[in-house]
Amino acid sequence: MLDAQVRKRRSHFTVDVDVRVDAGAACGLFGISGSGKSTILSCIAGALTPDGGRITFGCRTLFPPPLPLNERPIGYLTQDANLFPHLRVADNVAYGLRNGVLAANASWLAELRDRLELDAIWHQPARAVSGGQARRVALARMLARKPELVLLDEPFSGLDRHLVRELLEALARWQRELRFTLLAVDHQAEVLERLCPRVVAIEDGRVVQDATWDELRTRPATSALARLLAPL
């Protein structure tokens, strides 16, 4: 189980939440931009240090004290692919896997390459690939280590609908197969709904509702949520 009790001071408010996700389950953090969703994920990932609280995942304590990044069983995907431009796509995907582990995971890397349609660019330098291809490479690199906890911070923002649908379908399938725990952030309900049956709504750094999507749409806890869920 992920148990994230996070307190983190921001410029206009303090994030103060308690979010729990069962092992192998998927949960979405939903709300308008600037509500504190990304701050929560950054604290869990270790990119930010909380001002207080406690974060555990299974038998591991992530905070306090801050657990070193290389010891966290986490895959963290954001809007920025953060590829190494001088390395080939294959080397980006396998980055961080030691030689022995790399050999043992050859079939898994081949599956990622195939399912994410990376074969044509597998030996190209990362600087030569398109933006959409770079997101596919980043997803493959995140999953290469088979993380126990996956954090998604709007990684599909700015991509065309067809590509977003393909990536969401691939992620949902792998989440079912690998049984990793998933916590995803987005301000688009249709994106989160494809991955997460449960949703935690955040406003001004606070949890305002913890529900299924049907419950959230039928009885939104705040007027801001109702507006965000209203059809265009």
VENWOFEN-V697624 format. One record per pair of residues at least 12 apart in sequence whose C-alpha atoms are under 10 Angstrom apart, sorted by the first residue. I is the first residue (numbers start at 1). J is the second residue. D is the distance in Angstrom with one decimal. If there is no record, write none. Layout:
i=I j=J d=D
i=I j=J d=D
This chain:
i=1 j=20 d=7.1
i=1 j=21 d=5.7
i=1 j=22 d=4.5
i=1 j=23 d=4.4
i=1 j=24 d=8.1
i=1 j=25 d=8.8
i=1 j=56 d=7.9
i=1 j=57 d=5.6
i=1 j=58 d=5.2
i=1 j=59 d=8.7
i=1 j=149 d=9.6
i=1 j=181 d=8.0
i=2 j=19 d=7.8
i=2 j=20 d=5.5
i=2 j=21 d=5.1
i=2 j=22 d=6.4
i=2 j=23 d=7.0
i=2 j=24 d=9.7
i=2 j=25 d=9.7
i=2 j=44 d=9.4
i=2 j=55 d=7.6
i=2 j=56 d=5.9
i=2 j=57 d=4.4
i=2 j=58 d=6.5
i=2 j=59 d=9.7
i=2 j=60 d=9.6
i=2 j=149 d=8.4
i=2 j=181 d=7.9
i=2 j=182 d=9.5
i=2 j=183 d=9.3
i=3 j=18 d=7.3
i=3 j=19 d=6.0
i=3 j=20 d=4.5
i=3 j=21 d=6.7
i=3 j=22 d=8.6
i=3 j=44 d=9.6
i=3 j=54 d=7.9
i=3 j=55 d=5.7
i=3 j=56 d=5.3
i=3 j=57 d=6.3
i=3 j=58 d=8.5
i=3 j=61 d=9.6
i=3 j=62 d=9.9
i=4 j=17 d=7.7
i=4 j=18 d=5.6
i=4 j=19 d=5.2
i=4 j=20 d=6.2
i=4 j=21 d=8.7
i=4 j=40 d=8.3
i=4 j=41 d=9.5
i=4 j=43 d=8.9
i=4 j=44 d=7.2
i=4 j=53 d=7.9
i=4 j=54 d=6.3
i=4 j=55 d=4.4
i=4 j=56 d=6.4
i=4 j=57 d=8.3
i=4 j=62 d=9.2
i=4 j=63 d=9.1
i=5 j=17 d=5.8
i=5 j=18 d=4.3
i=5 j=19 d=6.5
i=5 j=20 d=8.5
i=5 j=40 d=9.2
i=5 j=43 d=9.9
i=5 j=44 d=9.5
i=5 j=50 d=9.4
i=5 j=52 d=8.1
i=5 j=53 d=4.9
i=5 j=54 d=5.1
i=5 j=55 d=5.8
i=5 j=56 d=8.7
i=5 j=63 d=9.5
i=6 j=18 d=6.4
i=6 j=19 d=8.3
i=6 j=39 d=9.1
i=6 j=40 d=6.8
i=6 j=41 d=9.7
i=6 j=43 d=7.4
i=6 j=44 d=8.4
i=6 j=49 d=9.6
i=6 j=50 d=6.3
i=6 j=51 d=7.9
i=6 j=52 d=6.4
i=6 j=53 d=4.9
i=6 j=54 d=6.5
i=6 j=55 d=7.2
i=6 j=63 d=9.4
i=6 j=205 d=9.8
i=7 j=39 d=9.6
i=7 j=40 d=8.6
i=7 j=43 d=9.1
i=7 j=49 d=9.5
i=7 j=50 d=5.8
i=7 j=51 d=5.6
i=7 j=52 d=5.0
i=7 j=53 d=5.7
i=7 j=54 d=8.8
i=7 j=205 d=9.0
i=8 j=36 d=9.2
i=8 j=39 d=7.7
i=8 j=40 d=8.3
i=8 j=43 d=8.3
i=8 j=48 d=8.8
i=8 j=49 d=8.0
i=8 j=50 d=5.0
i=8 j=51 d=5.0
i=8 j=52 d=6.8
i=8 j=53 d=8.8
i=8 j=205 d=8.9
i=9 j=36 d=10.0
i=9 j=39 d=9.5
i=9 j=50 d=8.2
i=9 j=51 d=6.9
i=9 j=52 d=9.4
i=9 j=205 d=9.3
i=10 j=36 d=8.4
i=10 j=39 d=8.6
i=10 j=205 d=9.0
i=12 j=34 d=9.8
i=12 j=204 d=8.7
i=12 j=205 d=9.8
i=13 j=35 d=9.1
i=13 j=36 d=8.9
i=13 j=204 d=6.6
i=13 j=205 d=6.9
i=13 j=206 d=9.7
i=14 j=36 d=8.5
i=14 j=51 d=9.7
i=14 j=204 d=7.8
i=14 j=205 d=6.0
i=14 j=206 d=8.6
i=15 j=35 d=8.5
i=15 j=36 d=6.1
i=15 j=37 d=8.8
i=15 j=39 d=7.7
i=15 j=40 d=7.7
i=15 j=50 d=9.4
i=15 j=51 d=9.7
i=15 j=202 d=9.5
i=15 j=203 d=9.3
i=15 j=204 d=7.2
i=15 j=205 d=3.9
i=15 j=206 d=6.4
i=15 j=207 d=9.4
i=16 j=36 d=9.1
i=16 j=40 d=9.1
i=16 j=50 d=10.0
i=16 j=51 d=9.9
i=16 j=52 d=9.0
i=16 j=53 d=8.6
i=16 j=204 d=9.2
i=16 j=205 d=5.8
i=16 j=206 d=5.8
i=16 j=207 d=8.2
i=17 j=36 d=9.6
i=17 j=40 d=8.2
i=17 j=53 d=9.0
i=17 j=202 d=8.8
i=17 j=205 d=7.0
i=17 j=206 d=5.7
i=17 j=207 d=6.2
i=17 j=208 d=9.9
i=18 j=40 d=9.7
i=18 j=53 d=8.8
i=18 j=54 d=9.2
i=18 j=55 d=9.3
i=18 j=206 d=8.9
i=18 j=207 d=7.8
i=19 j=40 d=9.2
i=19 j=55 d=9.5
i=19 j=183 d=9.8
i=19 j=200 d=8.0
i=19 j=207 d=8.4
i=19 j=210 d=9.4
i=20 j=55 d=9.8
i=20 j=56 d=9.7
i=20 j=57 d=9.7
i=20 j=183 d=9.8
i=20 j=200 d=9.8
i=21 j=57 d=9.4
i=21 j=181 d=7.4
i=21 j=182 d=8.1
i=21 j=183 d=7.8
i=21 j=198 d=9.5
i=22 j=57 d=9.7
i=22 j=58 d=9.5
i=22 j=181 d=7.3
i=22 j=182 d=9.4
i=23 j=57 d=8.7
i=23 j=58 d=7.8
i=23 j=148 d=8.8
i=23 j=149 d=8.7
i=23 j=179 d=8.0
i=23 j=180 d=7.3
i=23 j=181 d=5.5
i=23 j=182 d=8.8
i=24 j=148 d=8.3
i=24 j=149 d=8.4
i=24 j=175 d=7.9
i=24 j=176 d=8.2
i=24 j=178 d=8.4
i=24 j=179 d=4.7
i=24 j=180 d=4.9
i=24 j=181 d=4.2
i=24 j=182 d=7.2
i=25 j=149 d=9.9
i=25 j=175 d=8.6
i=25 j=176 d=9.1
i=25 j=179 d=7.6
i=25 j=180 d=7.4
i=25 j=181 d=5.2
i=25 j=182 d=6.3
i=25 j=183 d=8.6
i=25 j=196 d=8.2
i=25 j=197 d=8.9
i=25 j=198 d=8.9
i=26 j=149 d=9.9
i=26 j=150 d=9.4
i=26 j=172 d=9.4
i=26 j=175 d=8.3
i=26 j=176 d=9.7
i=26 j=179 d=9.5
i=26 j=180 d=8.5
i=26 j=181 d=6.0
i=26 j=182 d=4.5
i=26 j=183 d=6.0
i=26 j=184 d=7.9
i=26 j=192 d=9.8
i=26 j=195 d=6.9
i=26 j=196 d=4.9
i=26 j=197 d=6.9
i=26 j=198 d=7.0
i=26 j=199 d=8.9
i=27 j=181 d=8.5
i=27 j=182 d=6.2
i=27 j=183 d=5.1
i=27 j=184 d=6.4
i=27 j=185 d=8.9
i=27 j=192 d=8.5
i=27 j=193 d=9.5
i=27 j=195 d=8.0
i=27 j=196 d=5.0
i=27 j=197 d=6.7
i=27 j=198 d=5.0
i=27 j=199 d=5.6
i=27 j=200 d=7.3
i=27 j=210 d=9.8
i=27 j=211 d=10.0
i=27 j=212 d=9.7
i=28 j=151 d=9.9
i=28 j=152 d=9.3
i=28 j=182 d=8.2
i=28 j=183 d=5.7
i=28 j=184 d=4.7
i=28 j=185 d=5.8
i=28 j=186 d=7.6
i=28 j=187 d=9.8
i=28 j=189 d=9.2
i=28 j=191 d=9.6
i=28 j=192 d=6.0
i=28 j=193 d=8.0
i=28 j=195 d=7.9
i=28 j=196 d=5.6
i=28 j=197 d=7.9
i=28 j=198 d=6.3
i=28 j=199 d=4.6
i=28 j=200 d=6.1
i=28 j=201 d=8.2
i=28 j=210 d=9.8
i=28 j=212 d=10.0
i=28 j=213 d=10.0
i=29 j=41 d=9.4
i=29 j=152 d=9.9
i=29 j=153 d=9.5
i=29 j=183 d=7.3
i=29 j=184 d=6.0
i=29 j=185 d=4.8
i=29 j=186 d=6.7
i=29 j=187 d=8.3
i=29 j=189 d=9.8
i=29 j=192 d=8.2
i=29 j=196 d=9.4
i=29 j=198 d=9.0
i=29 j=199 d=5.9
i=29 j=200 d=5.0
i=29 j=201 d=5.8
i=29 j=202 d=6.8
i=29 j=207 d=9.3
i=29 j=210 d=9.4
i=30 j=184 d=8.6
i=30 j=185 d=6.3
i=30 j=186 d=5.8
i=30 j=187 d=5.6
i=30 j=188 d=7.7
i=30 j=189 d=7.3
i=30 j=192 d=7.9
i=30 j=199 d=6.7
i=30 j=200 d=6.1
i=30 j=201 d=4.7
i=30 j=202 d=6.1
i=30 j=203 d=8.8
i=30 j=207 d=9.8
i=30 j=209 d=9.7
i=30 j=225 d=9.0
i=30 j=228 d=9.6
i=31 j=185 d=8.6
i=31 j=186 d=7.3
i=31 j=187 d=5.3
i=31 j=188 d=8.4
i=31 j=189 d=8.9
i=31 j=200 d=8.7
i=31 j=201 d=5.7
i=31 j=202 d=5.3
i=31 j=203 d=6.3
i=31 j=204 d=9.2
i=31 j=205 d=10.0
i=31 j=207 d=9.8
i=31 j=208 d=9.8
i=31 j=224 d=8.6
i=31 j=225 d=7.1
i=31 j=228 d=7.7
i=31 j=229 d=9.7
i=32 j=186 d=8.5
i=32 j=187 d=5.6
i=32 j=188 d=8.8
i=32 j=201 d=9.3
i=32 j=202 d=8.1
i=32 j=203 d=7.4
i=32 j=204 d=9.2
i=32 j=224 d=8.3
i=32 j=225 d=8.3
i=32 j=228 d=7.4
i=33 j=186 d=8.4
i=33 j=187 d=6.5
i=33 j=203 d=9.5
i=33 j=204 d=10.0
i=34 j=187 d=9.9
i=34 j=202 d=9.8
i=34 j=203 d=8.6
i=34 j=204 d=7.7
i=34 j=205 d=8.8
i=35 j=187 d=9.8
i=35 j=201 d=9.5
i=35 j=202 d=6.2
i=35 j=203 d=5.1
i=35 j=204 d=4.7
i=35 j=205 d=5.6
i=35 j=206 d=8.2
i=36 j=202 d=7.1
i=36 j=203 d=7.4
i=36 j=204 d=6.5
i=36 j=205 d=4.9
i=36 j=206 d=8.1
i=36 j=207 d=10.0
i=37 j=153 d=8.4
i=37 j=184 d=9.2
i=37 j=185 d=6.4
i=37 j=186 d=8.1
i=37 j=187 d=9.2
i=37 j=200 d=9.9
i=37 j=201 d=9.1
i=37 j=202 d=6.8
i=37 j=203 d=8.7
i=37 j=204 d=9.4
i=37 j=205 d=7.6
i=37 j=206 d=9.5
i=38 j=78 d=9.5
i=38 j=152 d=9.2
i=38 j=153 d=6.4
i=38 j=154 d=8.8
i=38 j=184 d=9.5
i=38 j=185 d=6.9
i=38 j=186 d=8.9
i=39 j=153 d=9.8
i=39 j=205 d=8.9
i=40 j=185 d=9.4
i=40 j=205 d=8.9
i=41 j=76 d=8.7
i=41 j=151 d=6.7
i=41 j=152 d=8.0
i=41 j=153 d=7.3
i=41 j=183 d=8.1
i=41 j=184 d=8.4
i=41 j=185 d=8.0
i=42 j=76 d=9.0
i=42 j=151 d=9.0
i=42 j=153 d=8.9
i=43 j=55 d=8.7
i=43 j=62 d=9.3
i=43 j=63 d=8.8
i=43 j=66 d=9.5
i=44 j=56 d=8.8
i=44 j=57 d=9.4
i=44 j=62 d=7.3
i=44 j=63 d=8.3
i=44 j=66 d=9.7
i=44 j=72 d=9.5
i=44 j=74 d=9.0
i=44 j=76 d=9.7
i=44 j=151 d=8.6
i=45 j=62 d=8.6
i=45 j=67 d=9.7
i=45 j=69 d=7.6
i=45 j=72 d=7.8
i=45 j=73 d=9.4
i=45 j=74 d=6.9
i=45 j=75 d=8.3
i=45 j=76 d=6.8
i=45 j=149 d=9.6
i=45 j=150 d=9.4
i=45 j=151 d=7.6
i=46 j=62 d=8.0
i=46 j=63 d=8.7
i=46 j=66 d=7.1
i=46 j=67 d=7.6
i=46 j=68 d=7.8
i=46 j=69 d=6.3
i=46 j=70 d=10.0
i=46 j=72 d=8.4
i=46 j=74 d=9.7
i=46 j=76 d=10.0
i=47 j=69 d=8.3
i=47 j=76 d=9.9
i=48 j=66 d=9.5
i=49 j=63 d=8.3
i=49 j=64 d=9.2
i=49 j=65 d=9.3
i=49 j=66 d=7.1
i=50 j=63 d=8.0
i=50 j=64 d=8.8
i=50 j=66 d=8.9
i=51 j=64 d=9.9
i=52 j=64 d=8.3
i=54 j=66 d=9.9
i=57 j=72 d=9.2
i=57 j=73 d=8.9
i=57 j=74 d=9.8
i=57 j=148 d=9.3
i=57 j=149 d=8.3
i=57 j=181 d=9.7
i=58 j=148 d=9.7
i=60 j=72 d=8.5
i=60 j=73 d=9.3
i=70 j=96 d=9.4
i=72 j=147 d=9.0
i=72 j=148 d=9.3
i=72 j=149 d=8.9
i=73 j=145 d=8.9
i=73 j=146 d=8.7
i=73 j=147 d=5.4
i=73 j=148 d=5.6
i=73 j=149 d=6.3
i=73 j=150 d=8.7
i=74 j=142 d=8.6
i=74 j=143 d=9.7
i=74 j=145 d=9.1
i=74 j=146 d=8.9
i=74 j=147 d=5.3
i=74 j=148 d=6.2
i=74 j=149 d=4.8
i=74 j=150 d=5.7
i=74 j=151 d=7.3
i=74 j=180 d=9.7
i=74 j=181 d=9.6
i=74 j=182 d=9.9
i=75 j=139 d=9.2
i=75 j=141 d=8.9
i=75 j=142 d=5.2
i=75 j=143 d=6.9
i=75 j=144 d=9.3
i=75 j=145 d=8.1
i=75 j=146 d=8.1
i=75 j=147 d=5.5
i=75 j=148 d=7.8
i=75 j=149 d=6.2
i=75 j=150 d=4.6
i=75 j=151 d=6.1
i=75 j=152 d=8.3
i=75 j=180 d=9.8
i=75 j=182 d=9.5
i=76 j=138 d=9.7
i=76 j=139 d=9.2
i=76 j=142 d=6.8
i=76 j=143 d=9.5
i=76 j=147 d=9.3
i=76 j=149 d=8.5
i=76 j=150 d=6.0
i=76 j=151 d=4.8
i=76 j=152 d=6.1
i=76 j=153 d=7.8
i=76 j=155 d=9.6
i=76 j=183 d=9.9
i=76 j=184 d=9.9
i=77 j=135 d=9.1
i=77 j=138 d=7.3
i=77 j=139 d=7.1
i=77 j=141 d=9.5
i=77 j=142 d=7.0
i=77 j=143 d=9.8
i=77 j=150 d=7.9
i=77 j=151 d=6.3
i=77 j=152 d=5.0
i=77 j=153 d=6.1
i=77 j=154 d=8.1
i=77 j=155 d=6.0
i=77 j=156 d=9.6
i=77 j=184 d=9.5
i=78 j=135 d=9.3
i=78 j=138 d=9.1
i=78 j=139 d=9.7
i=78 j=151 d=8.4
i=78 j=152 d=6.1
i=78 j=153 d=4.7
i=78 j=154 d=6.0
i=78 j=155 d=4.6
i=78 j=156 d=8.3
i=78 j=157 d=9.1
i=78 j=185 d=9.6
i=79 j=135 d=8.2
i=79 j=138 d=9.9
i=79 j=152 d=8.9
i=79 j=153 d=6.8
i=79 j=154 d=5.8
i=79 j=155 d=4.2
i=79 j=156 d=6.7
i=79 j=157 d=6.4
i=79 j=158 d=8.6
i=79 j=159 d=9.9
i=80 j=131 d=9.6
i=80 j=134 d=9.0
i=80 j=135 d=8.0
i=80 j=138 d=8.7
i=80 j=153 d=9.7
i=80 j=154 d=9.6
i=80 j=155 d=7.3
i=80 j=156 d=9.7
i=80 j=157 d=9.7
i=81 j=131 d=8.5
i=81 j=132 d=9.6
i=81 j=133 d=9.7
i=81 j=134 d=6.1
i=81 j=135 d=5.6
i=81 j=136 d=8.7
i=81 j=137 d=7.8
i=81 j=138 d=5.3
i=81 j=139 d=8.4
i=81 j=141 d=9.8
i=81 j=155 d=8.2
i=82 j=134 d=8.7
i=82 j=135 d=9.2
i=82 j=137 d=9.9
i=82 j=138 d=7.5
i=83 j=95 d=9.9
i=83 j=125 d=9.9
i=83 j=126 d=6.7
i=83 j=127 d=8.3
i=83 j=134 d=7.5
i=83 j=135 d=9.2
i=83 j=137 d=8.1
i=83 j=138 d=7.0
i=83 j=141 d=9.2
i=84 j=125 d=8.7
i=84 j=126 d=6.6
i=84 j=127 d=7.9
i=85 j=125 d=6.4
i=85 j=126 d=4.7
i=85 j=127 d=4.4
i=85 j=128 d=8.0
i=85 j=129 d=9.4
i=86 j=124 d=9.6
i=86 j=125 d=5.9
i=86 j=126 d=6.5
i=86 j=127 d=6.7
i=86 j=128 d=9.4
i=87 j=123 d=9.2
i=87 j=124 d=8.2
i=87 j=125 d=5.3
i=87 j=126 d=6.1
i=87 j=127 d=8.2
i=88 j=121 d=8.6
i=88 j=122 d=7.0
i=88 j=123 d=5.5
i=88 j=124 d=5.2
i=88 j=125 d=4.0
i=88 j=126 d=5.6
i=88 j=127 d=8.6
i=88 j=128 d=9.3
i=89 j=113 d=9.8
i=89 j=118 d=8.3
i=89 j=119 d=9.6
i=89 j=121 d=6.8
i=89 j=122 d=5.1
i=89 j=123 d=6.0
i=89 j=124 d=6.0
i=89 j=125 d=5.9
i=89 j=126 d=5.3
i=89 j=127 d=9.1
i=89 j=128 d=9.5
i=89 j=129 d=8.7
i=89 j=133 d=9.8
i=89 j=134 d=8.8
i=89 j=137 d=6.8
i=89 j=138 d=9.4
i=89 j=140 d=9.8
i=89 j=141 d=9.3
i=90 j=109 d=8.9
i=90 j=113 d=8.6
i=90 j=118 d=9.0
i=90 j=119 d=9.4
i=90 j=121 d=8.6
i=90 j=122 d=5.3
i=90 j=123 d=6.2
i=90 j=124 d=8.1
i=90 j=125 d=8.8
i=90 j=126 d=9.0
i=90 j=137 d=8.7
i=90 j=140 d=9.7
i=90 j=141 d=9.1
i=91 j=122 d=8.7
i=91 j=123 d=8.5
i=91 j=124 d=9.8
i=91 j=125 d=9.0
i=91 j=126 d=9.2
i=91 j=141 d=9.2
i=92 j=122 d=9.6
i=92 j=125 d=9.1
i=92 j=126 d=7.7
i=92 j=137 d=7.6
i=92 j=138 d=8.1
i=92 j=140 d=9.0
i=92 j=141 d=6.6
i=92 j=142 d=10.0
i=93 j=109 d=8.0
i=93 j=112 d=9.1
i=93 j=113 d=9.0
i=93 j=122 d=9.3
i=93 j=136 d=9.9
i=93 j=137 d=6.5
i=93 j=138 d=7.2
i=93 j=139 d=8.5
i=93 j=140 d=5.9
i=93 j=141 d=4.0
i=93 j=142 d=7.7
i=93 j=143 d=8.7
i=93 j=144 d=6.7
i=93 j=145 d=9.5
i=94 j=106 d=9.6
i=94 j=109 d=7.8
i=94 j=140 d=8.8
i=94 j=141 d=6.4
i=94 j=142 d=9.4
i=94 j=143 d=9.9
i=94 j=144 d=6.7
i=94 j=145 d=8.4
i=95 j=141 d=7.2
i=95 j=142 d=9.6
i=95 j=144 d=8.8
i=95 j=145 d=9.4
i=96 j=141 d=9.0
i=96 j=144 d=9.2
i=96 j=145 d=8.2
i=97 j=141 d=9.8
i=97 j=144 d=8.1
i=97 j=145 d=7.0
i=101 j=145 d=9.0
i=102 j=144 d=9.3
i=102 j=145 d=9.3
i=105 j=144 d=8.1
i=105 j=145 d=8.7
i=105 j=146 d=9.8
i=106 j=144 d=9.8
i=108 j=143 d=9.4
i=108 j=144 d=7.3
i=108 j=145 d=9.5
i=108 j=146 d=9.2
i=109 j=140 d=8.0
i=109 j=141 d=9.1
i=109 j=143 d=9.1
i=109 j=144 d=6.4
i=109 j=145 d=9.5
i=111 j=140 d=9.6
i=111 j=144 d=9.9
i=112 j=136 d=9.5
i=112 j=137 d=9.2
i=112 j=139 d=9.0
i=112 j=140 d=5.9
i=112 j=141 d=8.9
i=112 j=143 d=8.1
i=112 j=144 d=7.7
i=112 j=170 d=9.7
i=113 j=136 d=9.3
i=113 j=137 d=8.6
i=113 j=140 d=7.4
i=115 j=136 d=9.9
i=115 j=140 d=9.5
i=115 j=166 d=9.9
i=115 j=167 d=9.8
i=115 j=170 d=7.6
i=116 j=133 d=9.0
i=116 j=135 d=10.0
i=116 j=136 d=6.2
i=116 j=137 d=8.0
i=116 j=139 d=8.6
i=116 j=140 d=7.5
i=116 j=166 d=8.7
i=116 j=167 d=8.0
i=116 j=170 d=7.9
i=117 j=133 d=8.9
i=117 j=136 d=8.3
i=117 j=137 d=9.6
i=118 j=133 d=7.8
i=118 j=134 d=9.8
i=118 j=136 d=7.7
i=118 j=137 d=7.4
i=118 j=140 d=9.1
i=121 j=133 d=8.6
i=121 j=137 d=9.6
i=122 j=137 d=9.2
i=131 j=158 d=9.6
i=131 j=159 d=8.3
i=132 j=156 d=9.2
i=132 j=158 d=9.3
i=132 j=159 d=6.7
i=132 j=160 d=8.5
i=132 j=163 d=7.5
i=132 j=164 d=9.3
i=133 j=163 d=9.6
i=135 j=155 d=7.6
i=135 j=156 d=7.9
i=135 j=159 d=9.0
i=135 j=163 d=9.8
i=135 j=167 d=9.1
i=136 j=163 d=9.3
i=136 j=167 d=7.7
i=138 j=155 d=9.4
i=139 j=152 d=10.0
i=139 j=155 d=9.0
i=139 j=167 d=8.6
i=139 j=170 d=9.8
i=139 j=171 d=8.7
i=143 j=171 d=9.4
i=143 j=174 d=9.0
i=143 j=178 d=9.9
i=146 j=174 d=9.8
i=146 j=178 d=7.6
i=146 j=179 d=9.9
i=146 j=180 d=8.1
i=147 j=178 d=9.0
i=147 j=179 d=9.8
i=147 j=180 d=6.8
i=147 j=181 d=8.8
i=148 j=178 d=8.5
i=148 j=179 d=7.9
i=148 j=180 d=4.8
i=148 j=181 d=6.2
i=148 j=182 d=8.7
i=149 j=179 d=9.3
i=149 j=180 d=5.5
i=149 j=181 d=4.8
i=149 j=182 d=6.0
i=149 j=183 d=7.9
i=150 j=175 d=9.1
i=150 j=180 d=6.8
i=150 j=181 d=6.2
i=150 j=182 d=4.9
i=150 j=183 d=6.4
i=150 j=184 d=8.0
i=151 j=181 d=8.6
i=151 j=182 d=6.1
i=151 j=183 d=5.1
i=151 j=184 d=5.7
i=151 j=185 d=8.0
i=152 j=182 d=7.9
i=152 j=183 d=6.5
i=152 j=184 d=4.5
i=152 j=185 d=5.9
i=152 j=186 d=8.4
i=153 j=183 d=8.8
i=153 j=184 d=6.2
i=153 j=185 d=4.9
i=153 j=186 d=6.7
i=154 j=184 d=7.6
i=154 j=185 d=5.8
i=154 j=186 d=5.2
i=154 j=187 d=8.1
i=154 j=188 d=9.1
i=154 j=191 d=9.1
i=154 j=192 d=9.5
i=155 j=167 d=9.9
i=155 j=184 d=9.4
i=155 j=185 d=8.9
i=155 j=186 d=8.7
i=156 j=168 d=8.8
i=156 j=186 d=9.1
i=156 j=191 d=8.6
i=157 j=186 d=8.8
i=157 j=187 d=9.9
i=157 j=188 d=9.5
i=157 j=191 d=9.9
i=164 j=191 d=8.3
i=165 j=191 d=8.5
i=165 j=194 d=8.9
i=168 j=191 d=7.7
i=168 j=192 d=9.1
i=168 j=194 d=6.9
i=168 j=195 d=7.0
i=169 j=194 d=7.9
i=169 j=195 d=8.3
i=171 j=194 d=9.7
i=171 j=195 d=7.8
i=172 j=194 d=7.6
i=172 j=195 d=5.7
i=172 j=196 d=8.8
i=173 j=195 d=9.4
i=175 j=195 d=8.8
i=182 j=195 d=8.6
i=182 j=196 d=8.1
i=183 j=195 d=9.4
i=183 j=196 d=8.3
i=183 j=199 d=9.6
i=184 j=196 d=7.9
i=184 j=199 d=9.4
i=185 j=199 d=9.8
i=185 j=200 d=9.8
i=187 j=201 d=9.9
i=187 j=228 d=8.2
i=187 j=229 d=9.7
i=188 j=228 d=8.4
i=188 j=229 d=8.6
i=189 j=213 d=8.7
i=189 j=217 d=10.0
i=189 j=228 d=8.4
i=189 j=229 d=7.1
i=190 j=229 d=9.5
i=192 j=213 d=9.6
i=193 j=212 d=9.5
i=193 j=213 d=7.2
i=196 j=212 d=9.0
i=196 j=213 d=8.9
i=197 j=211 d=8.8
i=197 j=212 d=6.0
i=197 j=213 d=6.7
i=197 j=214 d=9.3
i=198 j=210 d=7.5
i=198 j=211 d=5.9
i=198 j=212 d=4.7
i=198 j=213 d=6.6
i=198 j=214 d=9.6
i=198 j=215 d=9.8
i=198 j=216 d=9.6
i=199 j=211 d=5.6
i=199 j=212 d=5.9
i=199 j=213 d=6.6
i=199 j=215 d=9.6
i=199 j=216 d=8.1
i=200 j=212 d=8.7
i=200 j=213 d=9.6
i=200 j=216 d=9.3
i=201 j=216 d=8.7
i=201 j=220 d=9.3
i=201 j=221 d=8.9
i=201 j=222 d=9.7
i=201 j=225 d=7.9
i=202 j=225 d=9.2
i=203 j=222 d=9.2
i=203 j=224 d=8.5
i=203 j=225 d=8.8
i=208 j=220 d=9.3
i=208 j=221 d=6.6
i=208 j=222 d=7.7
i=208 j=225 d=9.3
i=209 j=221 d=6.2
i=209 j=222 d=8.7
i=209 j=225 d=9.5
i=216 j=229 d=8.7
i=217 j=229 d=6.8
i=217 j=230 d=8.7
